[in-house]
């Protein structure tokens, strides 16, 4: 239950970060993370963050979907993070 709440909070923080980056690009390692500079990365980020929040909510409710989607949402965030790190190294 605590892990689900942490993941949900982390997903909401990611959504907030995305909203800020959409309005004003955020500089990360000299690169701008914003809608003009990295639209595909931001779209994937939004989808993964929404999946994390939804899966955590469903897991807290105790549904079968939540128990199956929760690990997939965590793994999709890890894969998005790998994409973001690759983008930062180019």
C-alpha positions, 0 to 999 in steps of 0.5 A: 500500500505504501509503495502504491502511494509513493508511486502515485505521488511520483507520477503526480510530480512527473505530471507537474514537471511536465506541465512546467516544462510545457509552459517554460522549457527546463534546462537539463545538462545544457539541453532544453526539455520543452515542447519544441525541443523534445515533443516525442519524449514529452508525450511518452513522459505524459503517457508513462506518468498517467499510467503510473498514477492509474496503476497505483490507484487501481492497485490501492483499490485492490483490482486485478488490473492494478496488480497486473498493470503496476509492474508494467507501469514501473517498467515503462518508466524505467524504459522512458528514463533510459530514453531520456538518458540517451537523449541527454548524452547526444 
